[in-house]
Amino acid sequence: MKWFKHDSNALHDAKIEKLIMKFGIEGYGLYFACIEIIADKLTSDNITFELEHDAEILAYKFKLDTLKVEAIMKFCVNLGLFQYNVETQRIVCFNLAKRLDTSMSQNVEFKKIVTNPNFTHLIESNSSVKQKRREENTKEEKHKYGEYSHVLLTDIEYQKIQEKTGDVIGWIRKLDEYLQNTGKPYKDHHLTIMTWYRKDGKTAPAKLKSTLIPLDKVTEEEQAETARQATKLKNKLGEKDEIIF
C-alpha cells in the first residue's frame, strides 16, 4: 500500500501525547515509522498488519538503542497503539486496518485488500478481543495483604471492611495467620472477614473501668488544719519563703 490516512491533529491524541511525554520525538517518530513499514508491506496477499522488523533491526535502522526501542514498542502496546500477536511474536497495528475503506483510492490492488474476507474477519476478530479485554478490565483487581500475602481484597472491599469494623489491618492479620496455619482455602476473603466480624466483632469492647481509689472530699476544717501545720513548720525551721501546698 503506497499511502494511508494520517490525521493532521495526531499530535493531540491522548495516547500519542503520553507516548511523547515518556519518550519524546523518538517515541513519536518510531511509532509512525513502524506504521509506514507495515503499510508498505500490505498487499492483497499479506493483510496481517504485522511488523516484520524486531527491536534489533529497528534500532539499527533508526540509530537507536535496542533497549529503548523495546521499551517504546512495549509502551505502545500498553497504550493500545499497537497489539502483540503471541503466536507469531510480532507487533500488529489494527488501528491501521480500521482506517482503510474503499473510498480512499481507485487502485484495484487496494480495493482487493479492503474487500478481502480475511480483512473483514481480521477487523471483527480484533473488535471481539478488545471487547473481551474491556470486560476483563472492569473486574476490579485484587491485591495481596498480610504478612504471608494470603488475603486477597479489592480496593473497594478493603475500604468497606475498614468502614464497617474500624480495624481492617487487624482483621486481615487474623485471616492471614489463620490461612497460614490451617492451609484452608476461602473463595471470598471479604465475605469471610465480614462473617467473622458479625460473629465476634460486632459488639464494641466495653470501656475500661478506672482502678483508681476515689479520694474523699477535703473539708474546710481539714484545710484550716493543714494551713496551721504549715505555719507551725515554717516558724520552726525559721524559713522566710512561703511554703505553698
Phi and psi in degrees as a GROMACS rama.xvg file:
@    title "Ramachandran Plot"
@    xaxis  label "Phi"
@    yaxis  label "Psi"
@TYPE xy
-83.6536  -23.1963  LYS-2
-156.127  164.347  TRP-3
-148.116  162.8  PHE-4
-70.6048  133.734  LYS-5
-134.917  115.338  HIS-6
-67.2025  137.085  ASP-7
-70.1206  -18.0327  SER-8
-106.244  24.5635  ASN-9
-58.8057  -30.1018  ALA-10
-60.7411  -24.0321  LEU-11
-95.6116  1.33053  HIS-12
-67.455  136.659  ASP-13
-58.5267  -41.6198  ALA-14
-68.3298  -40.3967  LYS-15
-65.2352  -38.8294  ILE-16
-63.5182  -39.1112  GLU-17
-65.0504  -38.7771  LYS-18
-62.3951  -43.2797  LEU-19
-69.394  -38.5546  ILE-20
-58.7353  -36.7737  MET-21
-88.0209  -38.679  LYS-22
-122.602  0.350248  PHE-23
68.5436  -156.578  GLY-24
-66.6698  -22.3506  ILE-25
-64.3832  -41.1906  GLU-26
-66.3704  -44.5465  GLY-27
-62.4294  -47.0308  TYR-28
-65.0229  -41.7348  GLY-29
-66.6609  -38.5343  LEU-30
-59.6066  -51.5106  TYR-31
-74.6077  -25.9109  PHE-32
-65.4276  -39.4955  ALA-33
-66.3675  -38.6148  CYS-34
-62.504  -41.2879  ILE-35
-62.5145  -40.7139  GLU-36
-64.0472  -43.0206  ILE-37
-64.0725  -45.4948  ILE-38
-64.0048  -35.8149  ALA-39
-65.6964  -30.5113  ASP-40
-90.2103  -3.07189  LYS-41
-77.0616  121.796  LEU-42
-138.937  176.856  THR-43
-67.2129  -18.8563  SER-44
-96.2219  -8.97184  ASP-45
-137.05  93.1106  ASN-46
-121.784  38.4819  ILE-47
-83.8936  -21.3122  THR-48
58.7232  30.5204  PHE-49
-96.1944  150.878  GLU-50
-96.2527  116.78  LEU-51
-73.392  -27.4617  GLU-52
-76.6277  138.368  HIS-53
-96.4492  -179.278  ASP-54
-61.6603  -36.388  ALA-55
-65.1151  -43.9623  GLU-56
-66.6223  -43.2056  ILE-57
-62.561  -40.2701  LEU-58
-62.9898  -41.9709  ALA-59
-68.1915  -41.0626  TYR-60
-66.1339  -39.2509  LYS-61
-108.531  12.371  PHE-62
57.3637  47.7986  LYS-63
-120.482  163.199  LEU-64
-73.2298  137.1  ASP-65
-60.1005  -42.7776  THR-66
-63.7523  -35.9166  LEU-67
-67.6941  -40.6839  LYS-68
-61.0246  -44.2105  VAL-69
-60.551  -42.4052  GLU-70
-64.1036  -41.2712  ALA-71
-65.2502  -43.8417  ILE-72
-66.3786  -40.4507  MET-73
-64.9826  -38.8577  LYS-74
-65.0979  -39.2797  PHE-75
-63.8254  -36.8327  CYS-76
-67.086  -43.5793  VAL-77
-63.2826  -33.0026  ASN-78
-77.4812  -17.252  LEU-79
91.185  6.63661  GLY-80
-73.1377  -34.7988  LEU-81
-123.123  163.825  PHE-82
-121.922  167.123  GLN-83
-125.821  123.906  TYR-84
-88.5875  110.674  ASN-85
-65.0617  -36.9836  VAL-86
-67.2524  -47.4028  GLU-87
-91.5956  -11.4381  THR-88
56.7243  44.0889  GLN-89
-128.718  154.961  ARG-90
-74.344  139.79  ILE-91
-126.855  146.246  VAL-92
-123.624  88.6935  CYS-93
-74.5887  -18.8336  PHE-94
-61.9531  -34.2061  ASN-95
-66.9922  -38.9128  LEU-96
-62.6556  -37.2717  ALA-97
-68.8112  -17.3526  LYS-98
-89.446  -2.74716  ARG-99
-92.4306  135.168  LEU-100
-153.352  164.417  ASP-101
-69.3786  -13.7371  THR-102
-81.7179  -8.46982  SER-103
-75.1502  -29.9448  MET-104
-158.171  156.78  SER-105
-95.1511  3.30385  GLN-106
-63.9125  128.46  ASN-107
-63.4208  -42.7125  VAL-108
-62.8921  -39.069  GLU-109
-65.8128  -42.0008  PHE-110
-67.1076  -27.8926  LYS-111
-64.3839  -35.9226  LYS-112
-65.8696  -48.7816  ILE-113
-68.3826  -35.586  VAL-114
-89.8582  -2.17029  THR-115
-67.4469  129.861  ASN-116
-56.7655  -32.9426  PRO-117
-64.8371  -33.6632  ASN-118
-65.8694  -45.6566  PHE-119
-61.6888  -43.2685  THR-120
-63.2216  -37.7916  HIS-121
-63.1217  -44.5146  LEU-122
-64.8195  -43.7864  ILE-123
-67.1156  -37.9984  GLU-124
-65.1144  -41.7455  SER-125
-65.3295  -37.9123  ASN-126
-63.9611  -39.0718  SER-127
-67.0928  -40.7528  SER-128
-63.238  -43.2865  VAL-129
-63.2701  -40.5454  LYS-130
-63.836  -41.2961  GLN-131
-63.7645  -41.3547  LYS-132
-65.3388  -38.4868  ARG-133
-63.066  -40.6687  ARG-134
-66.0178  -38.6397  GLU-135
-67.7894  -36.5698  GLU-136
-70.2207  -22.9295  ASN-137
-72.2063  -21.1272  THR-138
-76.31  115.215  LYS-139
-64.2955  138.554  GLU-140
-72.7394  139.919  GLU-141
-94.8819  143.166  LYS-142
-113.518  152.246  HIS-143
-86.1034  137.295  LYS-144
-133.436  160.608  TYR-145
96.774  161.883  GLY-146
-60.6132  -35.0131  GLU-147
-101.619  2.58424  TYR-148
59.6012  34.1865  SER-149
-88.6226  -25.7692  HIS-150
-85.5197  126.474  VAL-151
-114.662  120.756  LEU-152
-141.499  146.853  LEU-153
-81.6459  168.152  THR-154
-60.9956  -38.364  ASP-155
-67.8376  -42.1808  ILE-156
-63.8068  -41.3857  GLU-157
-58.5521  -46.0577  TYR-158
-65.5274  -38.3973  GLN-159
-64.6034  -40.7809  LYS-160
-64.781  -41.1218  ILE-161
-63.6049  -43.4137  GLN-162
-66.4682  -36.1253  GLU-163
-80.5864  -43.7585  LYS-164
-100.128  -25.9298  THR-165
76.7624  3.08584  GLY-166
-149.18  64.1983  ASP-167
-63.5392  -35.8871  VAL-168
-64.6077  -41.5872  ILE-169
-63.7699  -42.9811  GLY-170
-70.7613  -34.4492  TRP-171
-64.3564  -42.7645  ILE-172
-61.2187  -42.7001  ARG-173
-61.7829  -46.6389  LYS-174
-70.1963  -39.8317  LEU-175
-61.4035  -45.8849  ASP-176
-67.7767  -36.3489  GLU-177
-64.2042  -44.6766  TYR-178
-65.2175  -36.1654  LEU-179
-66.3544  -40.43  GLN-180
-78.1825  -37.1091  ASN-181
-99.096  -29.0817  THR-182
74.1916  9.18275  GLY-183
-73.9509  135.175  LYS-184
-87.0351  140.365  PRO-185
-125.498  129.132  TYR-186
-70.4849  -42.2126  LYS-187
-122.733  101.892  ASP-188
-71.8531  -30.4276  HIS-189
-64.2799  -45.4163  HIS-190
-64.6458  -38.6964  LEU-191
-61.1557  -47.9999  THR-192
-62.5567  -43.3251  ILE-193
-67.0477  -33.7065  MET-194
-66.9891  -44.8022  THR-195
-60.9951  -40.7493  TRP-196
-63.9204  -40.7638  TYR-197
-66.7267  -29.1479  ARG-198
-77.4957  -48.9217  LYS-199
-132.411  5.79829  ASP-200
-120.428  7.88395  GLY-201
-74.8004  -38.3489  LYS-202
-82.769  129.604  THR-203
-68.8439  144.72  ALA-204
-58.3159  141.187  PRO-205
-67.4555  146.911  ALA-206
-68.5981  137.564  LYS-207
-69.0464  135.599  LEU-208
-85.1864  144.872  LYS-209
-68.7607  135.894  SER-210
-95.716  1.75893  THR-211
-75.0327  140.442  LEU-212
-82.2456  122.193  ILE-213
-66.3476  140.253  PRO-214
-92.5371  144.867  LEU-215
-73.0552  149.327  ASP-216
-68.7104  134.293  LYS-217
-75.3148  129.71  VAL-218
-82.7865  169.177  THR-219
-66.2753  -38.003  GLU-220
-60.0265  -41.3411  GLU-221
-66.959  -38.6583  GLU-222
-63.2404  -42.4668  GLN-223
-64.9577  -40.0591  ALA-224
-65.0315  -38.5118  GLU-225
-63.3025  -40.9244  THR-226
-63.9606  -41.6039  ALA-227
-63.4658  -40.9921  ARG-228
-65.166  -36.2923  GLN-229
-66.8313  -41.5995  ALA-230
-65.5499  -41.0569  THR-231
-62.1186  -42.6345  LYS-232
-66.6527  -37.2565  LEU-233
-64.685  -45.8109  LYS-234
-64.7678  -37.1186  ASN-235
-66.2898  -40.2985  LYS-236
-85.0829  -10.6576  LEU-237
70.635  26.2064  GLY-238
-81.8251  145.352  GLU-239
-96.9878  -30.1134  LYS-240
-74.6166  144.246  ASP-241
-73.148  133.268  GLU-242
-91.4596  128.217  ILE-243
-108.709  128.909  ILE-244
